[in-house]
């Protein structure tokens, strides 16, 4: 211990005497460790830390999907969920949930809240209970019964004064009273839809059919039942339901997902990629540091040889060098925790609401930081220490290094360049992806359009009044200065919500459960003009499509082509000298006049027009197509308003709210956003990944460049005599300079080759993020290779100039 | 009395292309305890090589080397280094002090490598500082000392662990004459006190301080 402390004291003294080296080393380690720790924190929250529920690994989400279309959905109907409860033995409880956004009135200004209708089993599934009041009971789920609500702790404190006497008070939600019966625990964080300000009592709707798949289901596995066994049972039940209720259940299967997978599935690929790249950065930082330590060790060969000569064992010298590395490691770790904070802020967007919150310095983080630092230390401390002490004494006393010892820095420098190339490629490929996505037509003219949700309470707005309200609202908005067009629609494009319906196509094979599905948009006639939806054939919906008139529908070109390509359609192609676009338009015109009917309805609607396809789910996501129905013929009370302006759409916010308030002061206006913003959010994960990858790649390239400069400087120092002789016997300074630059280029070449192999090996990690670009994209590789060589040449500049300026007389005389 | 060390038929060579370059040829040498031996010869004669073999820094030789009854040529590396640590003190031509340590710390380092307890180390360092009359310089760094002072510290470092054998490779080579004489007088004093010393030198004056001279020429013992 005494000797170790002496080594540490000596190490501190040495490091204090070399502030430049110490600062470079600490910064290098801080950058590498900091990025790694921050990403690990996100990984920990999302993938490793226990979910905030007892035995959370026993909680699953339940849903139904089309057997032929995995990932086609994850909701269910009340009737099917009831069958699961009756027939299944795998679950101790199945809870149903349906998110909604009521407007709270009577408690200050009208305010839109987040709420979720839940069945009474919810607390059994989550393993929690209200901290005040009571949970939902079976009586609360009886249709027609009174509305009740359990409020979040934050809502209880903010809006109800934190007063227990508020229990029993009624809240007006969309005009309907809901009695407060309980308060959730302070730390409650519900998964997915269950994270809301209010939990309200779900009641079955008599009009719902088995095909009314609007509910989310959460279940807790019964003790002793495995996920595989539960899946097998649910598959069997699905078969039974498909046989007994083929109209609604044929082709549908139940799907179980562990709760964690359901919460984080979408961001997992991005997170895994980020963890891999940040680990790469740490590895690169360690290699860089190893090279610095090695160079330092080579410079200290004489000192180390003397120590060996006066009695030190090799193990003792290694221990001394390790003490220095440990001191550096400790300083770097401390600085790394600071830089971790900065990177963490950038990663916050990846973490779902449920899993946010302060994550204290817990065992896993400390263990990871220790492991990362130890791993780094082994590379940059131990390897150089072992290499440096492997020397023969006499050459060591003369300050000479073996050929093998001189080769290692080259290997490390090439390795750094290779690692930097991997990060640069990843960053370049994601950038290329974003560029490709930017070229994809979103389907609408999104610039200048503001949208906001305005939903009508059912009690005050029966079907007969719904369309009239929204039409009046549109008229008011059209009169606002600056507004060139206004409309309403039931779904906001790119907004994250969807309303998918099955459609019977008259005369087409595939009805009922096998009928094609499309996304439904209920709109006013001005919609196409307001959002810039292009017309391909026929006409858009108009004032003539009123209540009582023949039902009209407009389809998009994707759905139109699906109809045309299906039997018995597929009218003869119009092959002519016309342009492909015109031929396509002619073909789409064949859709006009075809009749469609929503599954479960009796009335047929006639296709009156075909419009362009909208990339509603994202620029790289496919969908089955869209259909547009007139609001006047399909009353709906959950609409969003759209206003177009040639100026700044955000400036229309106050006027929009005023127009709504002028019609009804008790309506909330919420989810205000421009279409451009909504579209941007679709690429948010990729843009975040690109920003971080670019940051890591930039740091990696800088570290590699600095490392290479050090290696080349060492190379010049060792070969000073040789270079001096070359100059003495006639070499031009430029030729000596080129020697150094060629050496840098050859190391870059080795790094390039190794980096390419590593990039290929890591291809799998990247694929989930890429769009229309291969892993070995020539443009990206070419640019990255040029950047790498440019960095190598820049790194060679100082040592090359120093070599070229050697005075042969001075050098040879001193030798 | 048995010699402290003996070399029999020792060769040392380096590979050169397909052949060998011999630095030492068939060296036979015995040194008794308490002797002060000087090894002399022209440049390239093999003097320093011989000294480093005697100091057990260089194990790559052929022949027999016995030291204090141990067959050094048969010892595995660890045992050889243990023997070296126990018995040998080395004085270098270029002093080779540790630049980042003070005089006192330079003296303490060999004791720490020999697992001497801290309290004992401090006592012995104080004793040697006093003996060599460098107490006032104990907190200075080598860069703050003259050449002669540095070599003085080098000698002190070599003897602090009380070795059986003191080896000195051109100990006055980097000093001016008066400093060199001071060092040689010190060696003489140590020898009078019982230390066995082998030095390599070009200087006849330095050689006169010893009991006998071994002359090398082209790797052979000439006389």
Interface residues (C-beta under 8 A of the other chain):
Chain A: X2 X3 X6 X10 X13 X14 X17 X302 X303 X306 X307 X309 X310 X311 X312 X313 X316 X393 X394 X397
Chain B: X52 X55 X57 X58 X81 X84 X85 X90 X92 X96 X97 X98 X99 X100 X101 X109 X110 X112 X113 X114 X118 X157 X158 X161
